[in-house]
Amino acid sequence: MLGVIAVECRWHSTVQNLISAAAGILGVLVGGLMTGWVQKRDRQNARIHEQLLEFYSPLRAIRTEIQAKSELRSKLHSTSNALWQSKFVGVNDPQAKAQIQQEDWPRYEQLAQYSDEQLKNELLPLYRSMLQRFSTHMGLAELSTLDHYPALVEFVEIWNRFLQNSIPPEVINAIGHSEEMLIPLYEDIEQNFKSLNARLKR
């Protein structure tokens, strides 16, 4: 009888030891998996953070600045044209028209000159900086964004050639060169910026 009890005690002890060992191993495995998952998530978040900080946010900021200046330029020119035309309403005398032209046109002409200088000295450098950012940080771009790189290169290169007088305006008009060709890129930047931000907040 005592022998049976001793065997049962040893069996019970062995089972407990096996359970404890299995629990320990399982704990190590679960702990390792959890650590691996956390590290993987941290690496993913670090990359997303880098994508936002070094690629999408700068491109988005440049685009916003270009858009704000372009919209203001359009608003000012539209208002200027309307006001200029209104100066001649009801004026039929050629001398009176000539006087208005002589006195007021220089101020209106300065608006057009400023816009031309702004294009060369501010806007085109912004497009170039966008292209430079894209070129040097291409590894941070999503695949959908990479598809739009050639359009940005073409857009900037055409302006470079035009400002160097190496391409006739007729050619630019014929190929339909305009900022509309960059709209898909702008939309992609905005979409990925929002998507990456959402993933970072999960």
VENMOKA-V571676 format. One record per pair of residues at least 4 apart in sequence whose C-alpha atoms are under 8 Angstrom apart, sorted by the first residue. I is the first residue (numbers start at 1). J is the second residue. D is the distance in whole Angstrom. If there is no record, write none. Layout:
i: (I I)
j: (J J)
d: (D D)
//
This chain:
i: (1 2 3 4 5 6 7 8 9 10 11 12 13 14 15 16 17 18 19 20 21 22 23 24 25 26 27 28 29 30 31 32 33 34 35 36 37 38 39 40 41 42 43 44 45 45 46 47 48 48 48 49 49 50 50 50 51 51 51 51 52 52 52 52 52 53 53 54 54 54 55 55 55 55 55 55 56 56 56 56 56 57 57 58 58 59 59 59 59 59 60 60 60 60 61 62 62 62 62 63 63 64 65 66 66 66 67 68 69 70 71 72 73 73 74 75 76 77 77 77 78 79 80 80 81 82 83 84 84 85 87 87 88 88 91 91 92 92 93 94 95 96 97 98 99 100 100 101 102 104 105 106 107 108 109 110 111 112 113 114 115 116 117 117 118 118 119 119 120 120 120 121 122 123 124 124 124 125 126 127 127 128 128 129 130 131 131 131 131 132 133 133 134 134 137 138 141 141 142 142 143 144 144 145 145 145 145 148 148 148 148 149 150 151 151 151 152 152 153 154 155 155 155 155 155 155 156 157 158 158 158 159 160 161 161 161 162 162 162 162 167 167 168 169 170 171 172 172 173 177 179 182 183 184 185 186 187 188 189 190 191 192 193 194 195 196 197 198)
j: (5 6 7 8 9 10 11 12 13 14 15 16 17 18 19 20 21 22 23 24 25 26 27 28 29 30 31 32 33 34 35 36 37 38 39 40 41 42 43 44 45 46 47 48 49 200 50 51 52 196 200 53 200 54 55 140 55 56 140 141 56 57 193 196 197 57 58 58 137 140 59 133 134 137 140 141 60 141 189 192 193 61 193 62 133 63 130 133 134 189 64 186 189 190 65 66 126 127 130 67 186 68 69 70 123 126 71 72 73 74 75 76 77 115 78 79 80 81 111 112 82 83 84 108 85 86 87 88 108 89 91 100 92 97 96 97 96 97 97 98 99 100 101 102 103 104 105 105 106 108 109 110 111 112 113 114 115 116 117 118 119 120 121 122 122 123 123 124 124 125 163 125 126 127 128 156 159 129 130 131 156 132 156 133 134 135 152 153 156 136 137 138 138 149 141 146 145 146 146 192 147 148 188 149 185 188 189 152 182 184 185 153 154 155 181 182 156 182 157 158 159 177 178 179 181 182 160 161 162 167 172 163 164 165 166 167 166 167 168 169 171 172 172 173 174 175 176 177 177 181 183 186 187 188 189 190 191 192 193 194 195 196 197 198 199 200 201 202)
d: (6 6 6 6 6 6 6 6 6 6 6 6 6 6 6 6 6 6 6 6 6 6 6 6 6 6 6 6 6 6 6 6 6 6 6 6 6 6 6 6 6 6 6 6 6 6 6 6 6 6 7 6 7 6 8 8 5 6 5 7 5 5 7 7 8 6 7 7 7 8 6 7 7 6 6 7 6 8 6 8 6 6 7 6 8 6 6 7 8 7 6 8 7 7 6 6 6 8 7 6 7 6 6 6 6 7 6 6 6 6 6 6 6 7 6 6 6 6 8 8 6 6 6 7 6 6 7 7 8 7 8 8 8 7 7 7 8 7 6 6 6 6 6 6 6 6 7 5 7 7 6 6 7 7 6 6 6 6 6 6 6 7 6 8 5 6 5 6 6 7 8 7 6 6 6 8 8 6 6 6 7 6 7 6 6 6 7 7 8 6 6 8 5 8 7 8 6 6 7 8 7 8 7 7 7 6 7 7 8 7 6 6 6 6 7 7 6 7 6 6 7 7 8 8 8 8 6 6 6 8 8 6 6 6 5 6 6 5 7 7 7 8 7 6 6 6 6 6 6 8 7 6 6 6 6 6 6 6 6 6 6 6 6 6 6 6 6 7)
//
